[in-house]
Amino acid sequence: MIFTTTREEILIHLQQIVSVIEKRQTMPILANVLLVLDGEDLTLTGTDLEIQLVAKIKVVSSSSGSITIPARKFFDICRLSPTAAKIKFELQGDKVKILSNRSRFLLSCLPAENYPEFAEMPFENEFSINSGKLKKGLDKTIFCMANQDVRYYLNGLLVNVSNSKLKLVASDGHRLSIYEDQLDESTGFEARIIIPRKGVLELVRLLENSDVSLKIEFSAYNLRVFINNLIFSAKLVDAKYPDFSKVFQQNFFDPIQIQKQILKDALTRVAILSNEKFKGISFDISADTLRMSAHNPDHDEAEEELPIEFSEEGFSIAFNVQYFLDAISNIDADIALISFAQNLSSCFIDEPTDCGYKFIVMPMRL
């Protein structure tokens, strides 16, 4: 197995694959990247058995073969090689010789036949979507995903495809984000899947080019996304996502319109003196004023008032200020529309125009 390539050609794909590979592995071979050379086609594969990334590049080859080599060491060798350097790769028994300009490296490797196969079921559904559209949807929702919650289905993102309609939903039980958009073509099916947290974060990272058309295939257990010459695969969360539609089936006070940046700045200032652990801020709402206040165990206090128009009876409610700021920051318009449930069980944050996404924050007790 001998091939030659340039530093830039292989480095960009190695960088993507290395991020998939966990630093601590129960199986030593999972710390390696699988290289399969067939003619002038080199395929690089990395996996942690939950997600997998496959990249294909063209190289100058003189003999085919396959092997696995330490991913991070190979990546660092390529990364630290001079710009535009040619990298020659040569398999010698159970070691690999890598030549780059005047540098020479000899790496121990493991046989390709021991590399675990990423189990995939037959894919039942597929659809196409612009990468920019998908990335926007993911950016508007991923910050609400849970992290290591015992309700494991919350440690991921719900994707709901209903004919030509796409809906993305994420929640950690304290807040919820919903993004809706139209697909360019009708799919003819309705399906719901949950992509695990790590898979969602890796997918967002891969969607750098907003003009690429993505082909997405999935079954009840697996997802596969084709991104140019990359193939991203992930095992799905085998669970039913909670029914979040009930949060809409309640009465709301008239919405409050407020300048996004003014509200964001005020929240940031008041948050300075909030409890560092719980990050709670009180909202006292009256006919013409939104008063925000915070205090902490050191008996420090902060308070700020903003003018508003509110035609109903006033009330008080409290929120985790970071959750509120995350939602406000993801509004694209200059005006934020804030709607409180009449039973004070939730707060909706969206835009005055039909923007296709909304955020829900649950209150907290102070």
C-alpha positions as CSV (number, residue, x, y, z in Angstrom):
1,M,0.0,0.0,0.0
2,I,1.7,3.1,-1.3
3,F,0.3,6.5,-2.1
4,T,1.2,10.2,-2.3
5,T,-1.0,13.2,-1.6
6,T,-0.7,16.8,-0.5
7,R,-0.9,18.1,3.0
8,E,-4.0,20.2,2.3
9,E,-5.8,17.5,0.5
10,I,-5.7,15.0,3.4
11,L,-5.6,17.4,6.3
12,I,-9.1,18.8,6.0
13,H,-10.6,15.3,6.0
14,L,-8.4,14.1,8.8
15,Q,-9.4,17.0,11.0
16,Q,-13.1,16.2,10.5
17,I,-12.6,12.5,11.3
18,V,-10.4,13.0,14.3
19,S,-13.2,15.0,16.0
20,V,-15.4,12.0,15.8
21,I,-12.9,9.7,17.5
22,E,-13.0,9.7,21.2
23,K,-9.7,10.2,23.1
24,R,-10.4,7.4,25.5
25,Q,-11.4,4.2,23.9
26,T,-12.4,0.8,25.3
27,M,-11.0,-0.8,22.1
28,P,-7.5,0.5,21.0
29,I,-8.4,0.2,17.3
30,L,-11.1,2.8,17.7
31,A,-8.4,5.4,18.3
32,N,-7.2,4.6,14.7
33,V,-8.4,5.8,11.3
34,L,-9.1,3.2,8.7
35,L,-7.4,3.8,5.4
36,V,-8.6,1.8,2.3
37,L,-6.8,2.4,-1.0
38,D,-8.5,1.2,-4.1
39,G,-6.7,2.4,-7.2
40,E,-6.5,6.2,-6.8
41,D,-9.4,6.3,-4.4
42,L,-8.4,6.6,-0.7
43,T,-11.2,6.2,1.8
44,L,-10.7,7.4,5.4
45,T,-13.1,6.2,8.1
46,G,-13.4,7.1,11.8
47,T,-16.0,5.9,14.3
48,D,-16.8,5.6,18.0
49,L,-19.5,3.0,17.1
50,E,-22.2,5.6,17.7
51,I,-21.3,8.0,14.9
52,Q,-19.1,7.5,11.9
53,L,-17.5,9.7,9.3
54,V,-16.2,8.5,5.9
55,A,-14.2,10.7,3.5
56,K,-13.0,9.9,0.0
57,I,-10.1,11.7,-1.7
58,K,-8.0,11.2,-4.9
59,V,-4.3,10.3,-4.4
60,V,-1.4,9.2,-6.6
61,S,-1.2,5.5,-5.9
62,S,1.2,2.7,-6.9
63,S,-0.3,-0.2,-4.9
64,S,-3.7,-0.7,-3.1
65,G,-4.4,-2.1,0.3
66,S,-5.9,-1.2,3.7
67,I,-4.6,-0.5,7.2
68,T,-5.5,1.4,10.4
69,I,-3.2,4.0,11.9
70,P,-3.3,6.2,15.1
71,A,-5.6,9.0,14.0
72,R,-4.3,11.9,16.2
73,K,-0.7,11.1,15.5
74,F,-1.3,10.9,11.7
75,F,-3.3,14.2,11.9
76,D,-0.5,16.0,13.9
77,I,2.1,14.8,11.4
78,C,0.1,16.2,8.5
79,R,-0.9,19.4,10.4
80,L,2.7,20.3,11.3
81,S,4.1,19.5,7.9
82,P,5.0,22.6,5.8
83,T,2.3,24.2,3.7
84,A,1.7,22.5,0.3
85,A,4.1,19.6,1.3
86,K,3.8,16.3,-0.5
87,I,3.1,13.4,1.9
88,K,4.1,9.9,0.9
89,F,2.5,7.0,2.7
90,E,4.1,3.5,2.6
91,L,3.0,0.3,4.4
92,Q,5.9,-1.8,5.6
93,G,4.7,-4.9,7.4
94,D,2.9,-3.8,10.7
95,K,4.3,-0.3,10.4
96,V,3.6,2.7,8.2
97,K,6.4,5.0,6.9
98,I,5.3,8.6,6.3
99,L,7.6,10.9,4.4
100,S,7.1,14.7,4.2
101,N,9.9,16.9,2.8
102,R,12.9,16.0,5.0
103,S,10.8,14.5,7.8
104,R,10.4,10.7,8.3
105,F,7.9,9.0,10.6
106,L,7.4,5.4,11.4
107,L,4.0,4.5,13.0
108,S,2.8,1.2,14.5
109,C,-0.5,0.2,13.0
110,L,-3.3,-2.4,13.4
111,P,-4.7,-4.6,10.7
112,A,-7.8,-3.3,8.8
113,E,-9.7,-6.6,9.2
114,N,-9.9,-6.0,13.0
115,Y,-11.7,-2.6,12.5
116,P,-15.3,-2.8,13.8
117,E,-18.0,-2.6,11.3
118,F,-20.6,0.2,11.8
119,A,-23.9,-1.6,11.9
120,E,-26.5,0.0,9.7
121,M,-30.1,-1.2,9.0
122,P,-31.7,-0.8,5.5
123,F,-32.7,2.9,5.0
124,E,-36.4,3.3,4.5
125,N,-36.8,7.1,4.0
126,E,-34.8,9.8,2.3
127,F,-35.1,13.5,1.4
128,S,-32.9,16.3,0.2
129,I,-32.3,19.7,1.8
130,N,-30.0,22.7,1.4
131,S,-27.2,22.6,3.9
132,G,-27.7,26.3,4.9
133,K,-31.4,25.7,5.6
134,L,-30.5,22.6,7.8
135,K,-27.7,24.4,9.6
136,K,-30.0,27.4,10.4
137,G,-32.5,25.0,11.9
138,L,-29.9,23.2,14.0
139,D,-28.4,26.5,15.2
140,K,-31.8,27.6,16.4
141,T,-32.4,24.4,18.4
142,I,-29.2,22.7,19.6
143,F,-28.6,25.0,22.6
144,C,-31.8,23.6,24.2
145,M,-30.7,20.0,24.1
146,A,-30.1,18.3,27.4
147,N,-26.7,17.1,28.4
148,Q,-26.5,13.7,30.3
149,D,-30.1,13.8,31.4
150,V,-31.5,10.6,32.8
151,R,-34.3,11.1,30.3
152,Y,-32.0,10.0,27.5
153,Y,-34.4,11.0,24.7
154,L,-33.8,14.6,25.7
155,N,-30.1,14.2,25.0
156,G,-30.7,14.7,21.4
157,L,-32.8,16.5,18.8
158,L,-36.1,15.5,17.3
159,V,-36.4,15.6,13.5
160,N,-40.0,15.4,12.2
161,V,-40.5,15.1,8.5
162,S,-44.2,15.4,7.3
163,N,-44.4,15.3,3.5
164,S,-42.8,18.7,2.6
165,K,-42.6,20.1,6.1
166,L,-39.5,19.8,8.3
167,K,-39.7,20.4,12.1
168,L,-36.7,20.3,14.5
169,V,-37.3,20.3,18.3
170,A,-34.9,20.3,21.2
171,S,-35.6,20.5,25.0
172,D,-33.9,19.9,28.3
173,G,-37.1,20.0,30.3
174,H,-36.7,23.6,31.3
175,R,-36.8,25.2,27.8
176,L,-37.8,24.2,24.3
177,S,-37.0,25.4,20.8
178,I,-39.0,24.6,17.7
179,Y,-37.9,25.3,14.1
180,E,-40.1,24.7,11.1
181,D,-39.4,25.0,7.4
182,Q,-40.5,23.8,4.0
183,L,-38.6,21.2,2.0
184,D,-38.1,21.9,-1.7
185,E,-39.8,18.6,-2.6
186,S,-42.6,16.5,-1.2
187,T,-41.3,13.4,0.5
188,G,-44.6,11.4,0.6
189,F,-44.0,10.2,4.1
190,E,-44.2,11.2,7.8
191,A,-41.5,10.1,10.2
192,R,-39.9,11.2,13.5
193,I,-36.4,10.4,14.6
194,I,-34.1,11.5,17.5
195,I,-30.5,12.3,16.6
196,P,-28.2,11.9,19.6
197,R,-26.4,15.0,21.0
198,K,-22.9,14.2,19.8
199,G,-24.3,13.4,16.3
200,V,-26.1,16.7,16.2
201,L,-23.0,18.7,17.3
202,E,-20.8,16.9,14.7
203,L,-23.3,17.4,11.9
204,V,-23.4,21.2,12.6
205,R,-19.7,21.3,12.4
206,L,-19.7,19.7,9.0
207,L,-22.2,22.0,7.5
208,E,-19.8,24.9,6.8
209,N,-20.8,25.4,3.1
210,S,-24.3,26.8,3.0
211,D,-24.8,26.1,-0.7
212,V,-24.4,22.3,-0.7
213,S,-27.4,20.0,-1.4
214,L,-27.6,17.3,1.2
215,K,-29.0,13.8,0.7
216,I,-30.4,12.4,4.0
217,E,-31.3,8.8,4.5
218,F,-32.7,7.3,7.7
219,S,-34.5,4.3,9.2
220,A,-35.8,3.8,12.7
221,Y,-32.3,3.1,14.0
222,N,-29.8,4.9,11.7
223,L,-29.2,8.2,9.9
224,R,-26.9,8.8,7.0
225,V,-26.1,12.2,5.5
226,F,-24.1,12.7,2.2
227,I,-22.1,16.0,2.2
228,N,-20.1,16.3,-1.0
229,N,-17.5,13.6,-0.6
230,L,-18.3,13.0,3.0
231,I,-20.7,10.4,4.5
232,F,-21.9,11.1,8.0
233,S,-23.6,8.2,9.9
234,A,-25.2,8.1,13.3
235,K,-27.2,5.6,15.4
236,L,-30.5,7.1,16.5
237,V,-32.0,7.3,19.9
238,D,-34.5,4.5,20.2
239,A,-37.3,6.3,22.2
240,K,-40.4,8.3,21.8
241,Y,-40.1,12.1,22.1
242,P,-42.5,13.7,24.6
243,D,-45.7,15.3,23.3
244,F,-44.8,19.0,23.4
245,S,-48.0,20.2,21.6
246,K,-49.8,20.6,24.9
247,V,-47.7,23.6,25.7
248,F,-49.6,25.5,22.9
249,Q,-53.0,24.4,24.2
250,Q,-53.4,27.1,26.9
251,N,-54.4,30.7,27.2
252,F,-51.9,33.5,26.9
253,F,-51.7,37.1,28.0
254,D,-51.4,39.7,25.2
255,P,-47.8,39.6,23.9
256,I,-45.3,42.2,24.9
257,Q,-43.1,43.8,22.2
258,I,-39.7,44.9,23.2
259,Q,-36.4,45.9,21.5
260,K,-34.3,42.8,21.5
261,Q,-30.9,44.5,22.1
262,I,-32.3,46.7,24.9
263,L,-33.8,43.6,26.7
264,K,-30.6,41.6,26.2
265,D,-28.4,44.3,27.6
266,A,-30.6,44.8,30.6
267,L,-30.8,41.1,31.4
268,T,-27.0,40.9,31.1
269,R,-26.5,43.7,33.6
270,V,-29.0,42.4,36.1
271,A,-27.5,38.9,35.8
272,I,-24.2,40.1,37.3
273,L,-25.7,39.9,40.8
274,S,-27.9,36.9,40.3
275,N,-27.2,33.6,42.2
276,E,-24.2,32.0,40.5
277,K,-25.7,28.5,40.8
278,F,-29.4,29.1,39.9
279,K,-29.1,32.3,37.7
280,G,-32.6,33.4,38.7
281,I,-34.1,36.8,37.8
282,S,-37.5,38.1,38.8
283,F,-39.8,39.7,36.2
284,D,-42.4,42.1,37.7
285,I,-44.8,43.1,34.9
286,S,-47.3,46.0,35.2
287,A,-49.2,48.1,32.7
288,D,-46.2,50.2,31.6
289,T,-43.1,48.7,33.2
290,L,-41.1,45.5,33.1
291,R,-39.0,45.4,36.2
292,M,-36.2,42.9,36.4
293,S,-34.4,42.2,39.7
294,A,-31.8,39.7,41.1
295,H,-30.1,39.0,44.4
296,N,-27.6,36.5,45.7
297,P,-26.5,34.9,49.0
298,D,-24.1,37.8,49.6
299,H,-27.2,40.1,49.8
300,D,-26.2,42.0,46.6
301,E,-29.1,43.3,44.6
302,A,-29.7,44.5,41.0
303,E,-32.8,46.1,39.5
304,E,-33.6,47.5,36.1
305,E,-36.9,48.8,34.6
306,L,-37.9,48.9,30.9
307,P,-41.0,50.6,29.5
308,I,-43.6,48.3,27.9
309,E,-47.2,48.3,26.9
310,F,-49.3,45.7,28.7
311,S,-53.1,45.9,28.9
312,E,-53.8,43.2,31.4
313,E,-53.4,42.7,35.2
314,G,-49.8,42.6,36.3
315,F,-48.0,39.6,37.7
316,S,-44.5,38.4,38.9
317,I,-42.6,35.5,37.5
318,A,-38.9,34.3,37.6
319,F,-36.6,32.7,35.0
320,N,-33.1,31.3,34.6
321,V,-31.5,34.3,33.0
322,Q,-29.2,32.3,30.9
323,Y,-32.1,30.3,29.3
324,F,-33.8,33.6,28.6
325,L,-30.7,35.2,27.1
326,D,-30.1,32.1,24.9
327,A,-33.6,32.4,23.5
328,I,-33.4,36.2,23.0
329,S,-30.0,35.9,21.3
330,N,-31.4,33.5,18.7
331,I,-34.1,36.0,17.5
332,D,-33.1,37.5,14.2
333,A,-35.5,40.5,14.2
334,D,-34.8,43.7,16.2
335,I,-38.1,43.2,18.1
336,A,-38.7,40.3,20.4
337,L,-42.3,39.2,21.1
338,I,-42.8,37.7,24.6
339,S,-46.0,35.9,25.5
340,F,-46.7,34.6,29.0
341,A,-49.2,31.8,29.7
342,Q,-52.0,33.0,31.9
343,N,-51.3,30.2,34.4
344,L,-47.6,31.4,34.4
345,S,-46.4,27.9,33.3
346,S,-44.3,29.1,30.4
347,C,-43.1,32.0,28.3
348,F,-43.0,32.1,24.5
349,I,-40.3,34.1,22.8
350,D,-40.4,34.7,19.0
351,E,-40.6,37.5,16.4
352,P,-43.6,39.7,15.4
353,T,-43.4,38.3,11.8
354,D,-43.9,34.6,11.0
355,C,-40.3,33.5,11.4
356,G,-40.7,29.7,11.5
357,Y,-39.1,29.2,14.9
358,K,-40.0,29.9,18.6
359,F,-38.5,29.4,22.0
360,I,-40.3,28.4,25.2
361,V,-38.8,29.0,28.6
362,M,-40.3,27.5,31.8
363,P,-40.3,29.6,35.0
364,M,-38.4,28.8,38.2
365,R,-39.0,29.4,41.8
366,L,-36.8,31.8,43.7
